[in-house]
């Protein structure tokens, strides 16, 4: 949820007058029972655009750019169900993550803590790093018997690996950007080619052969640049 809200949707905001993901109810494994609402008011010349017109409209926004912030920064959200508030699970996750990031990266970091009611106890932490060249994210979920500090370590270790790879987007965000790279143009370097990414490229090219994308090494790019 936080990954979608803070990492994926910002790439699409130039295409919409309004694009918001609102949490109605949090859900944690194994019960789930969460609910979200997506509010979208797209920018388009008129209703009922033909496919060719839609493609032309997308070109007005230019190639997709992986960077979004002028100054490097790390942000995050450490969240837990209300039933875990007395044990300070959200704070412990945030404090451990902050400590590790301060130790390994000289980048300004701010991690928010949040408690919300849910149908089953649970926790998670999501971290994201943004600078002029890249957008990287990492997350980890709590589990019964797993200390909050270990949850934080898991997310931080993932982010550090993504950062060390010098990728422009992380491996999971790359999955979501395949159609937009194809439709809008652009080129991004990913940290690792996953099966999800390979499948996404194959499926996209099968469905929209007139605007193909390719994977070469760790580069995902449009063939219509």
C-alpha positions in Angstrom: 0.0 0.0 0.0 2.6 2.6 1.0 4.8 1.4 -1.8 2.1 2.1 -4.3 1.2 5.5 -2.7 4.7 6.9 -2.3 6.7 5.2 -5.1 4.5 4.2 -8.0 1.7 6.9 -8.0 4.1 9.9 -8.1 5.2 8.7 -11.5 1.6 9.0 -12.8 0.7 12.3 -11.1 1.6 14.4 -14.2 -1.1 12.5 -16.0 -3.9 13.4 -13.6 -5.4 16.5 -12.0 -6.0 14.4 -9.0 -4.6 11.0 -8.0 -4.9 9.9 -4.4 -4.9 6.5 -2.6 -7.0 6.7 0.6 -7.0 4.1 3.3 -10.4 3.2 4.5 -9.3 0.3 6.7 -5.9 -1.3 7.2 -5.4 -5.0 6.8 -2.6 -7.3 7.9 -1.9 -11.0 7.2 -3.5 -13.5 7.7 -7.0 -11.9 8.0 -6.4 -9.0 5.7 -9.8 -7.2 5.4 -8.2 -4.0 4.3 -9.9 -1.5 2.1 -8.5 1.4 0.0 -10.0 3.9 -2.5 -8.3 5.3 -5.5 -9.4 8.8 -6.6 -8.4 9.6 -10.1 -9.2 12.6 -12.3 -7.1 12.1 -15.5 -5.9 14.8 -17.8 -7.2 14.2 -21.2 -8.6 16.4 -24.0 -12.0 14.8 -24.0 -14.0 11.7 -23.0 -13.9 8.6 -25.1 -10.4 9.0 -26.7 -9.6 6.6 -29.4 -6.5 4.4 -28.8 -4.3 6.4 -31.3 -5.4 9.7 -29.7 -4.6 8.4 -26.3 -1.1 7.4 -27.4 -0.6 10.9 -28.9 -1.8 12.5 -25.7 0.7 10.6 -23.6 3.6 11.8 -25.8 2.9 15.4 -24.6 4.3 14.5 -21.2 7.7 13.4 -22.5 9.7 10.3 -21.5 9.3 8.8 -18.1 12.0 10.2 -15.7 13.2 8.0 -12.7 14.4 10.9 -10.5 12.0 13.1 -8.6 13.8 15.1 -5.9 16.6 17.7 -6.3 18.1 16.8 -2.9 18.7 13.2 -1.9 16.4 12.1 0.9 15.0 9.0 2.6 11.5 8.8 4.0 9.4 6.0 5.4 6.4 4.9 7.3 6.4 2.4 10.1 2.9 1.2 10.8 1.4 -1.3 13.2 -2.1 -2.3 14.3 -3.5 -0.4 17.3 -3.3 -3.6 19.4 0.5 -3.3 19.3 0.8 0.3 20.5 1.6 -0.6 24.1 4.6 -2.6 22.8 5.7 0.4 20.8 6.2 -1.8 17.7 6.0 1.1 15.2 8.5 3.2 17.1 10.9 0.3 17.5 10.8 -0.4 13.8 11.4 3.3 12.9 14.2 3.8 15.5 16.1 0.7 14.3 15.7 1.7 10.7 16.8 5.2 11.4 19.9 4.0 13.3 21.0 1.7 10.5 20.4 4.2 7.8 22.4 6.9 9.7 25.2 4.4 10.1 25.4 3.4 6.4 24.2 6.4 4.4 24.8 10.1 4.9 21.3 11.1 3.7 18.6 13.0 5.5 16.0 10.5 6.8 12.5 10.9 8.2 10.4 7.9 9.2 6.8 8.4 10.3 5.1 6.1 12.8 1.4 5.2 12.6 -1.1 3.0 14.4 -4.4 2.0 13.0 -7.1 -0.5 13.9 -7.2 -3.7 12.0 -8.9 -7.1 12.0 -5.7 -8.9 12.9 -2.4 -7.7 14.6 0.4 -6.9 12.3 3.1 -4.4 11.3 5.1 -3.2 8.3 7.8 -0.7 7.4 8.2 0.9 4.0 11.3 3.0 3.1 12.0 5.0 0.0 15.0 7.0 -1.3 14.6 9.7 -3.9 17.2 11.9 -5.7 17.6 13.5 -9.1 18.5 10.2 -10.8 16.5 7.5 -9.0 13.6 6.3 -6.9 14.2 3.3 -4.8 12.0 1.5 -2.3 12.0 -1.3 0.2 9.6 -2.8 2.7 9.2 -5.6 5.2 6.3 -7.1 7.1 6.1 -8.2 10.7 5.3 -11.7 11.8 4.4 -13.4 15.0 7.5 -14.0 17.0 9.7 -11.7 14.9 11.1 -8.7 16.8 10.3 -5.2 15.4 14.0 -4.5 15.1 14.4 -7.5 12.8 11.6 -6.2 10.6 13.4 -2.9 10.2 16.7 -4.6 9.5 15.1 -6.5 6.6 13.8 -3.4 5.0 17.0 -1.4 5.4 19.1 -4.3 4.0 17.0 -4.4 0.9 17.3 -0.6 0.4 21.0 -0.7 0.9 21.4 -3.4 -1.8 19.2 -1.4 -4.2 21.3 1.7 -3.5 24.6 -0.1 -4.0 23.4 -1.4 -7.4 23.3 2.2 -8.7 19.9 1.4 -10.2 17.5 4.2 -11.1 14.4 2.3 -9.9 14.2 -0.8 -7.6 13.3 -4.2 -8.9 9.6 -4.1 -7.8 8.9 -0.6 -9.1 10.3 -1.6 -12.4 7.5 -4.1 -12.8 4.9 -1.3 -12.6 6.7 1.0 -15.0 6.8 -1.4 -18.0 3.7 -0.1 -19.8 4.5 3.6 -19.1 8.0 3.2 -20.5 6.5 1.7 -23.6 3.7 4.2 -24.0 5.5 7.4 -23.0 9.1 6.5 -23.9 12.1 6.5 -21.7 14.9 4.3 -20.4 15.6 3.1 -16.8 18.3 1.0 -15.2 17.0 -1.6 -12.7 18.9 -3.3 -10.0 18.0 -6.9 -11.0 16.0 -8.5 -13.7 13.2 -10.5 -12.0 10.9 -13.1 -13.5 8.0 -10.6 -12.8 9.8 -8.0 -15.0 10.5 -10.4 -17.8 6.9 -11.6 -17.7 5.6 -8.0 -17.7 7.8 -7.1 -20.7 6.6 -10.2 -22.6 3.0 -9.6 -21.9 3.2 -5.9 -22.7 4.8 -6.6 -26.1 2.2 -9.2 -26.8 -0.7 -6.8 -26.1 0.8 -3.6 -27.5 3.3 -4.6 -30.3 3.2 -1.1 -31.9 4.9 0.4 -28.9 7.4 -2.3 -27.8 9.9 -2.3 -24.9 13.1 -4.2 -24.4 15.3 -5.5 -21.7 19.0 -5.4 -22.4 21.3 -6.1 -19.5 19.7 -4.2 -16.6 18.2 -1.5 -18.9 14.5 -1.3 -19.6 13.7 1.0 -22.5 11.2 1.9 -25.2 12.0 0.8 -28.8 10.2 3.9 -30.1 12.5 6.5 -28.6 
